[in-house]
Amino acid sequence: MLALMTLPIELLRVAFYALQGIIDALRARHRLRFEFTVSINAPRDAVWRFCAADHAVLDGPPRMEISHEPVPDNPELWLTRIAVGGQPRAQDVARELERDEVKGIIRAQSVAHELSIPPEDGRNIESGYMIDATTAGTTLTMFSELTVRTFRDRIVYPIGLRRIANLIRQQCEKEAGTHSRLVALANHGLVLSVAALASFWYLFGWQLGILLAIVIVLHEAGHVAAMLMVGVGVRGIYLIPFFGGAAVPKTAYQTEGRLGFIALLGPGLSLIPTLVLLAMFRATDEMHLRQAVEVFAIVNAANLLPIYPLDGGLILNALIGSVSRTSALIAGWIGVLTGLGLAIYLQSFLIGIPFLLFALQRYLRSNQTIELERLSFAGGIALALASIATFVLYAFVIKATLIVPPVGL
Protein backbone atom coordinates (compact mmCIF):
# COMPACT_ATOMS: atom_id res chain seq x y z
CA MET A 1 0.00 0.00 0.00
CA LEU A 2 2.78 2.42 0.91
CA ALA A 3 4.57 1.52 -2.31
CA LEU A 4 1.54 2.75 -4.25
CA MET A 5 1.35 5.94 -2.19
CA THR A 6 5.04 6.70 -2.83
CA LEU A 7 4.81 5.88 -6.54
CA PRO A 8 4.81 9.58 -7.61
CA ILE A 9 7.99 10.10 -5.56
CA GLU A 10 9.61 7.06 -7.19
CA LEU A 11 8.75 8.41 -10.64
CA LEU A 12 10.30 11.75 -9.69
CA ARG A 13 13.46 9.92 -8.59
CA VAL A 14 13.62 8.16 -11.96
CA ALA A 15 13.26 11.55 -13.67
CA PHE A 16 15.98 13.03 -11.42
CA TYR A 17 18.47 10.24 -12.16
CA ALA A 18 17.63 10.44 -15.85
CA LEU A 19 18.36 14.19 -15.83
CA GLN A 20 21.55 13.61 -13.84
CA GLY A 21 22.49 10.89 -16.33
CA ILE A 22 22.07 13.27 -19.25
CA ILE A 23 24.28 15.86 -17.53
CA ASP A 24 26.97 13.24 -16.75
CA ALA A 25 26.87 11.94 -20.31
CA LEU A 26 27.27 15.44 -21.74
CA ARG A 27 30.24 15.95 -19.40
CA ALA A 28 31.67 12.60 -20.59
CA ARG A 29 31.59 11.18 -17.05
CA HIS A 30 31.51 7.43 -17.52
CA ARG A 31 33.16 6.21 -14.30
CA LEU A 32 30.60 6.91 -11.59
CA ARG A 33 30.17 6.09 -7.91
CA PHE A 34 26.72 5.73 -6.38
CA GLU A 35 26.03 5.24 -2.68
CA PHE A 36 23.09 5.40 -0.35
CA THR A 37 22.99 5.40 3.48
CA VAL A 38 20.15 4.37 5.78
CA SER A 39 19.83 4.42 9.56
CA ILE A 40 18.67 1.10 11.00
CA ASN A 41 17.11 0.72 14.43
CA ALA A 42 18.84 -2.60 15.07
CA PRO A 43 22.14 -3.80 16.61
CA ARG A 44 25.23 -3.58 14.40
CA ASP A 45 25.94 -7.30 14.80
CA ALA A 46 22.47 -8.18 13.51
CA VAL A 47 22.88 -5.94 10.47
CA TRP A 48 26.33 -7.41 9.77
CA ARG A 49 25.06 -10.99 10.00
CA PHE A 50 22.23 -10.20 7.60
CA CYS A 51 24.45 -8.49 5.03
CA ALA A 52 27.17 -11.15 5.27
CA ALA A 53 24.79 -14.13 5.02
CA ASP A 54 25.00 -16.46 2.01
CA HIS A 55 21.21 -16.37 1.71
CA ALA A 56 18.96 -13.46 2.63
CA VAL A 57 15.23 -12.93 2.20
CA LEU A 58 13.76 -9.44 2.07
CA ASP A 59 10.02 -9.60 2.68
CA GLY A 60 9.45 -6.36 0.77
CA PRO A 61 7.23 -5.55 -0.99
CA PRO A 62 8.52 -6.66 -3.37
CA ARG A 63 9.84 -9.88 -1.86
CA MET A 64 13.48 -10.37 -2.82
CA GLU A 65 15.88 -13.29 -2.34
CA ILE A 66 19.65 -12.82 -2.56
CA SER A 67 21.94 -15.86 -2.47
CA HIS A 68 25.71 -16.31 -2.77
CA GLU A 69 27.51 -19.52 -3.69
CA PRO A 70 30.97 -20.43 -5.03
CA VAL A 71 31.27 -20.72 -8.80
CA PRO A 72 31.60 -24.47 -9.53
CA ASP A 73 34.73 -24.21 -11.69
CA ASN A 74 36.45 -21.51 -9.60
CA PRO A 75 35.94 -21.43 -5.80
CA GLU A 76 37.65 -18.01 -5.62
CA LEU A 77 34.67 -16.50 -7.43
CA TRP A 78 31.16 -16.12 -6.04
CA LEU A 79 27.87 -16.28 -7.91
CA THR A 80 25.15 -13.97 -6.60
CA ARG A 81 21.56 -14.71 -7.63
CA ILE A 82 18.69 -12.26 -7.21
CA ALA A 83 15.03 -13.25 -7.43
CA VAL A 84 12.17 -10.76 -7.13
CA GLY A 85 8.64 -11.92 -6.44
CA GLY A 86 9.78 -15.51 -6.82
CA GLN A 87 11.19 -14.95 -10.32
CA PRO A 88 14.92 -15.01 -11.21
CA ARG A 89 15.98 -11.46 -12.05
CA ALA A 90 19.79 -11.30 -12.26
CA GLN A 91 23.07 -13.16 -11.67
CA ASP A 92 26.50 -11.70 -11.00
CA VAL A 93 29.93 -13.30 -10.66
CA ALA A 94 32.37 -11.43 -8.43
CA ARG A 95 35.65 -11.77 -6.56
CA GLU A 96 35.61 -10.75 -2.90
CA LEU A 97 38.18 -8.02 -2.22
CA GLU A 98 37.63 -7.40 1.47
CA ARG A 99 35.52 -8.73 4.34
CA ASP A 100 36.31 -7.19 7.73
CA GLU A 101 33.70 -7.53 10.48
CA VAL A 102 35.61 -5.21 12.83
CA LYS A 103 35.69 -2.41 10.25
CA GLY A 104 32.24 -3.37 8.99
CA ILE A 105 33.30 -3.53 5.34
CA ILE A 106 32.45 -5.95 2.53
CA ARG A 107 33.81 -5.19 -0.96
CA ALA A 108 33.59 -7.24 -4.14
CA GLN A 109 34.69 -6.81 -7.76
CA SER A 110 32.51 -8.11 -10.59
CA VAL A 111 34.30 -10.19 -13.20
CA ALA A 112 33.35 -11.16 -16.73
CA HIS A 113 31.80 -14.63 -16.69
CA GLU A 114 29.30 -16.57 -18.79
CA LEU A 115 27.03 -16.97 -15.74
CA SER A 116 26.56 -13.20 -15.34
CA ILE A 117 23.13 -11.95 -16.46
CA PRO A 118 23.16 -9.24 -17.67
CA PRO A 119 26.81 -9.54 -18.81
CA GLU A 120 29.47 -7.54 -16.98
CA ASP A 121 30.34 -6.07 -20.41
CA GLY A 122 33.27 -3.96 -19.24
CA ARG A 123 31.41 -2.19 -16.45
CA ASN A 124 34.20 -3.06 -13.98
CA ILE A 125 31.88 -2.84 -10.98
CA GLU A 126 33.12 -2.57 -7.42
CA SER A 127 30.34 -2.74 -4.83
CA GLY A 128 29.79 -3.45 -1.19
CA TYR A 129 28.57 -2.47 2.28
CA MET A 130 29.89 -0.23 5.06
CA ILE A 131 28.28 -0.85 8.47
CA ASP A 132 28.82 1.40 11.51
CA ALA A 133 27.33 1.44 15.00
CA THR A 134 25.68 4.66 16.19
CA THR A 135 23.93 5.78 19.35
CA ALA A 136 20.59 5.28 17.59
CA GLY A 137 21.46 1.85 16.16
CA THR A 138 23.37 1.24 12.93
CA THR A 139 24.11 3.02 9.67
CA LEU A 140 24.35 1.00 6.48
CA THR A 141 25.96 2.47 3.39
CA MET A 142 25.70 0.60 0.11
CA PHE A 143 27.89 1.65 -2.80
CA SER A 144 28.63 0.78 -6.41
CA GLU A 145 31.40 2.22 -8.55
CA LEU A 146 31.29 1.34 -12.22
CA THR A 147 32.02 2.33 -15.79
CA VAL A 148 28.57 2.85 -17.25
CA ARG A 149 27.92 1.13 -20.58
CA THR A 150 24.38 2.29 -21.27
CA PHE A 151 22.20 5.23 -20.30
CA ARG A 152 20.06 2.73 -18.40
CA ASP A 153 23.00 2.08 -16.04
CA ARG A 154 22.87 5.72 -14.93
CA ILE A 155 19.31 5.16 -13.64
CA VAL A 156 19.23 1.52 -12.57
CA TYR A 157 22.23 1.45 -10.23
CA PRO A 158 21.34 4.41 -7.94
CA ILE A 159 17.68 3.36 -7.80
CA GLY A 160 18.67 -0.24 -7.08
CA LEU A 161 20.99 0.78 -4.23
CA ARG A 162 18.28 2.90 -2.63
CA ARG A 163 15.67 0.16 -2.94
CA ILE A 164 17.81 -2.66 -1.56
CA ALA A 165 19.15 -0.53 1.30
CA ASN A 166 15.62 0.38 2.37
CA LEU A 167 14.51 -3.25 2.14
CA ILE A 168 17.48 -4.33 4.29
CA ARG A 169 16.61 -1.66 6.85
CA GLN A 170 13.00 -2.82 6.90
CA GLN A 171 13.99 -6.50 7.25
CA CYS A 172 16.60 -5.94 9.98
CA GLU A 173 14.19 -3.83 12.01
CA LYS A 174 11.49 -6.44 11.55
CA GLU A 175 13.77 -9.22 12.80
CA ALA A 176 14.92 -7.03 15.70
CA GLY A 177 11.33 -6.19 16.62
CA THR A 178 11.90 -2.45 16.21
CA HIS A 179 10.00 -1.91 12.95
CA SER A 180 7.03 0.43 12.74
CA ARG A 181 3.76 -1.38 13.39
CA LEU A 182 1.94 1.34 11.48
CA VAL A 183 4.12 0.82 8.38
CA ALA A 184 3.64 -2.96 8.63
CA LEU A 185 -0.13 -2.48 8.83
CA ALA A 186 -0.12 -0.09 5.86
CA ASN A 187 1.80 -2.65 3.80
CA HIS A 188 -0.55 -5.49 4.76
CA GLY A 189 -2.33 -7.06 1.82
CA LEU A 190 -5.71 -6.71 3.53
CA VAL A 191 -5.34 -2.93 3.66
CA LEU A 192 -4.39 -2.89 -0.01
CA SER A 193 -7.41 -5.03 -0.86
CA VAL A 194 -9.78 -2.77 1.09
CA ALA A 195 -8.37 0.23 -0.77
CA ALA A 196 -8.90 -1.64 -4.06
CA LEU A 197 -12.51 -2.45 -3.17
CA ALA A 198 -13.07 1.22 -2.40
CA SER A 199 -11.59 2.16 -5.77
CA PHE A 200 -13.92 -0.26 -7.60
CA TRP A 201 -16.86 1.15 -5.63
CA TYR A 202 -15.82 4.68 -6.62
CA LEU A 203 -15.53 3.78 -10.31
CA PHE A 204 -18.56 1.52 -10.77
CA GLY A 205 -20.85 1.86 -7.76
CA TRP A 206 -21.10 -0.53 -4.84
CA GLN A 207 -22.96 -3.39 -6.56
CA LEU A 208 -20.77 -3.62 -9.64
CA GLY A 209 -17.68 -2.85 -7.55
CA ILE A 210 -18.33 -5.82 -5.25
CA LEU A 211 -19.14 -8.05 -8.25
CA LEU A 212 -15.88 -7.02 -9.91
CA ALA A 213 -13.94 -7.79 -6.73
CA ILE A 214 -15.52 -11.27 -6.57
CA VAL A 215 -14.67 -11.90 -10.24
CA ILE A 216 -11.06 -10.84 -9.67
CA VAL A 217 -10.66 -12.95 -6.52
CA LEU A 218 -12.01 -16.06 -8.27
CA HIS A 219 -9.76 -15.35 -11.25
CA GLU A 220 -6.71 -15.06 -9.00
CA ALA A 221 -7.84 -18.22 -7.16
CA GLY A 222 -7.31 -20.03 -10.46
CA HIS A 223 -3.72 -18.81 -10.55
CA VAL A 224 -3.31 -19.91 -6.93
CA ALA A 225 -4.63 -23.39 -7.72
CA ALA A 226 -2.14 -23.70 -10.56
CA MET A 227 0.72 -22.50 -8.36
CA LEU A 228 -0.12 -25.15 -5.77
CA MET A 229 -0.42 -27.81 -8.48
CA VAL A 230 3.05 -27.11 -9.90
CA GLY A 231 4.65 -26.64 -6.47
CA VAL A 232 5.79 -22.99 -6.56
CA GLY A 233 3.79 -22.08 -3.45
CA VAL A 234 1.67 -18.99 -2.83
CA ARG A 235 2.33 -15.84 -0.82
CA GLY A 236 -1.19 -14.49 -1.25
CA ILE A 237 -3.88 -12.89 -3.39
CA TYR A 238 -4.01 -9.09 -3.51
CA LEU A 239 -6.51 -6.69 -5.00
CA ILE A 240 -4.83 -3.66 -6.59
CA PRO A 241 -6.63 -0.28 -6.53
CA PHE A 242 -7.98 0.89 -9.91
CA PHE A 243 -6.29 -2.01 -11.69
CA GLY A 244 -7.29 -5.53 -10.70
CA GLY A 245 -5.50 -8.17 -8.69
CA ALA A 246 -2.42 -10.36 -8.43
CA ALA A 247 -1.52 -13.78 -7.08
CA VAL A 248 2.09 -13.81 -5.84
CA PRO A 249 4.15 -17.04 -5.86
CA LYS A 250 6.68 -17.99 -3.21
CA THR A 251 9.33 -19.43 -5.50
CA ALA A 252 10.42 -19.11 -9.12
CA TYR A 253 8.44 -20.70 -11.96
CA GLN A 254 11.64 -22.20 -13.44
CA THR A 255 9.93 -23.30 -16.68
CA GLU A 256 7.92 -21.63 -19.44
CA GLY A 257 5.39 -24.44 -19.06
CA ARG A 258 4.66 -23.51 -15.44
CA LEU A 259 4.41 -19.83 -16.36
CA GLY A 260 1.95 -20.54 -19.17
CA PHE A 261 -0.13 -23.00 -17.13
CA ILE A 262 -0.41 -20.63 -14.17
CA ALA A 263 -1.41 -17.76 -16.48
CA LEU A 264 -4.03 -19.90 -18.24
CA LEU A 265 -5.69 -21.35 -15.15
CA GLY A 266 -6.80 -17.90 -13.93
CA PRO A 267 -9.36 -17.47 -16.73
CA GLY A 268 -9.60 -21.24 -17.13
CA LEU A 269 -10.95 -21.96 -13.65
CA SER A 270 -13.27 -18.96 -13.89
CA LEU A 271 -15.09 -20.75 -16.71
CA ILE A 272 -16.85 -22.87 -14.08
CA PRO A 273 -18.74 -20.05 -12.29
CA THR A 274 -19.23 -18.28 -15.65
CA LEU A 275 -20.97 -21.25 -17.28
CA VAL A 276 -22.99 -21.97 -14.12
CA LEU A 277 -24.23 -18.37 -14.04
CA LEU A 278 -25.00 -18.53 -17.77
CA ALA A 279 -27.15 -21.63 -17.26
CA MET A 280 -28.98 -19.95 -14.37
CA PHE A 281 -29.56 -16.83 -16.47
CA ARG A 282 -30.92 -18.81 -19.42
CA ALA A 283 -33.30 -20.59 -17.05
CA THR A 284 -34.56 -17.48 -15.22
CA ASP A 285 -33.89 -14.42 -17.46
CA GLU A 286 -32.78 -12.61 -14.29
CA MET A 287 -30.97 -9.42 -15.32
CA HIS A 288 -28.65 -9.45 -12.30
CA LEU A 289 -27.43 -12.87 -13.40
CA ARG A 290 -26.92 -11.53 -16.90
CA GLN A 291 -24.74 -8.74 -15.55
CA ALA A 292 -22.72 -11.20 -13.48
CA VAL A 293 -22.18 -13.45 -16.52
CA GLU A 294 -21.05 -10.53 -18.65
CA VAL A 295 -18.60 -9.25 -16.05
CA PHE A 296 -17.11 -12.73 -15.58
CA ALA A 297 -16.81 -13.25 -19.33
CA ILE A 298 -15.53 -9.81 -20.29
CA VAL A 299 -12.92 -9.60 -17.53
CA ASN A 300 -11.53 -13.06 -18.23
CA ALA A 301 -11.70 -12.76 -22.02
CA ALA A 302 -9.87 -9.41 -21.83
CA ASN A 303 -7.19 -11.07 -19.70
CA LEU A 304 -6.58 -13.59 -22.48
CA LEU A 305 -5.71 -10.88 -25.01
CA PRO A 306 -2.06 -11.30 -26.10
CA ILE A 307 -0.95 -8.06 -24.42
CA TYR A 308 1.81 -8.11 -21.82
CA PRO A 309 1.42 -8.33 -18.82
CA LEU A 310 -2.13 -9.74 -19.12
CA ASP A 311 -2.49 -13.50 -18.85
CA GLY A 312 -2.69 -13.81 -22.63
CA GLY A 313 0.54 -11.84 -22.95
CA LEU A 314 2.27 -14.13 -20.43
CA ILE A 315 1.03 -17.19 -22.32
CA LEU A 316 2.29 -15.73 -25.60
CA ASN A 317 5.60 -14.93 -23.88
CA ALA A 318 5.90 -18.55 -22.72
CA LEU A 319 5.15 -19.87 -26.23
CA ILE A 320 7.44 -17.50 -28.12
CA GLY A 321 10.11 -17.61 -25.40
CA SER A 322 10.35 -21.37 -25.88
CA VAL A 323 11.45 -20.71 -29.47
CA SER A 324 13.32 -17.38 -29.25
CA ARG A 325 13.89 -15.27 -26.15
CA THR A 326 14.62 -12.21 -28.30
CA SER A 327 11.30 -12.61 -30.13
CA ALA A 328 9.50 -12.94 -26.78
CA LEU A 329 11.03 -9.67 -25.58
CA ILE A 330 9.92 -7.95 -28.79
CA ALA A 331 6.41 -9.39 -28.43
CA GLY A 332 6.31 -8.13 -24.83
CA TRP A 333 7.21 -4.61 -25.94
CA ILE A 334 4.58 -4.74 -28.68
CA GLY A 335 2.01 -5.73 -26.05
CA VAL A 336 2.96 -2.90 -23.69
CA LEU A 337 2.95 -0.33 -26.48
CA THR A 338 -0.41 -1.66 -27.69
CA GLY A 339 -1.80 -1.08 -24.20
CA LEU A 340 -0.41 2.46 -24.21
CA GLY A 341 -1.92 3.07 -27.65
CA LEU A 342 -5.29 1.81 -26.45
CA ALA A 343 -5.12 4.14 -23.45
CA ILE A 344 -4.36 7.11 -25.70
CA TYR A 345 -7.19 6.16 -28.07
CA LEU A 346 -9.65 5.84 -25.19
CA GLN A 347 -8.14 8.85 -23.40
CA SER A 348 -7.96 6.74 -20.23
CA PHE A 349 -5.45 7.53 -17.48
CA LEU A 350 -6.52 4.39 -15.60
CA ILE A 351 -5.36 2.23 -18.51
CA GLY A 352 -2.41 4.39 -19.51
CA ILE A 353 -0.68 4.74 -16.15
CA PRO A 354 -0.24 0.97 -15.50
CA PHE A 355 1.04 0.36 -19.04
CA LEU A 356 3.38 3.35 -18.75
CA LEU A 357 4.77 1.82 -15.56
CA PHE A 358 5.13 -1.58 -17.27
CA ALA A 359 7.03 0.08 -20.11
CA LEU A 360 9.32 1.88 -17.66
CA GLN A 361 9.90 -1.33 -15.72
CA ARG A 362 10.81 -3.27 -18.86
CA TYR A 363 13.23 -0.54 -19.93
CA LEU A 364 14.97 -0.40 -16.57
CA ARG A 365 15.19 -4.19 -16.33
CA SER A 366 16.91 -4.28 -19.76
CA ASN A 367 16.59 -7.07 -22.31
CA GLN A 368 18.84 -9.47 -20.39
CA THR A 369 16.77 -11.81 -18.20
CA ILE A 370 17.09 -15.27 -16.74
CA GLU A 371 15.77 -17.76 -19.29
CA LEU A 372 13.22 -20.32 -18.13
CA GLU A 373 13.28 -23.92 -19.25
CA ARG A 374 11.56 -24.07 -22.63
CA LEU A 375 8.30 -25.80 -23.47
CA SER A 376 8.39 -28.93 -25.58
CA PHE A 377 6.70 -28.76 -28.98
CA ALA A 378 3.77 -30.86 -27.73
CA GLY A 379 3.48 -28.76 -24.57
CA GLY A 380 3.45 -25.58 -26.61
CA ILE A 381 0.70 -26.87 -28.90
CA ALA A 382 -1.38 -27.97 -25.90
CA LEU A 383 -0.98 -24.59 -24.18
CA ALA A 384 -1.88 -22.68 -27.35
CA LEU A 385 -4.97 -24.81 -28.08
CA ALA A 386 -6.17 -24.62 -24.47
CA SER A 387 -5.78 -20.83 -24.47
CA ILE A 388 -7.66 -20.43 -27.76
CA ALA A 389 -10.43 -22.78 -26.60
CA THR A 390 -10.83 -20.85 -23.34
CA PHE A 391 -11.07 -17.53 -25.19
CA VAL A 392 -13.60 -18.98 -27.66
CA LEU A 393 -15.77 -20.22 -24.78
CA TYR A 394 -15.79 -16.76 -23.21
CA ALA A 395 -16.66 -15.23 -26.58
CA PHE A 396 -19.55 -17.71 -26.82
CA VAL A 397 -20.76 -16.67 -23.36
CA ILE A 398 -20.64 -12.98 -24.27
CA LYS A 399 -22.57 -13.65 -27.47
CA ALA A 400 -25.12 -15.77 -25.61
CA THR A 401 -25.93 -12.95 -23.22
CA LEU A 402 -26.32 -10.53 -26.11
CA ILE A 403 -28.64 -12.62 -28.28
CA VAL A 404 -31.08 -13.54 -25.53
CA PRO A 405 -34.03 -11.12 -25.79
CA PRO A 406 -34.82 -9.00 -22.69
CA VAL A 407 -37.53 -10.20 -20.32
CA GLY A 408 -41.04 -9.30 -21.51
CA LEU A 409 -40.34 -9.30 -25.26
Buried (B, 14 or more C-beta within 10 A) or exposed (E): BBEBEEEEEBBEBBEEBBEBBEEBEEEEEEEBEBBBEBEBBBBBEBBBBBBBEEEBBBBBBBBBBBBBEEBEEEEEBBBBBBBBBBBBBBBBBBBBEEEEEEEBBBBBBBBEBEBBBBEBEEBBBBBBBBBBBEEEBBBBBBBBBBEBBEBBBBBBBBBBBBBBBBBBBBBBBBBBEEBEEEBBEBBEBEEBBBBBBEBBBEEBEEEBBBBBBBBBBBBBBBBBBBBEEBEBEBBBBBBBBBBBBBBBBBBBBBBBBBBBBBBBBBBBBBBEBBBEBBEBBBEEEEEEBBBBBBBBBBBBBBBBBBBBBBBBBBBBBBBBBBBEBEEBBEBBBBBBBBBBEBBEEEEEEEBBBBBBBBBBEBBEBBBBBBEBEBBEEEBBEBBBEBBEEBBEBBEEBBEBBEEEEEEEE
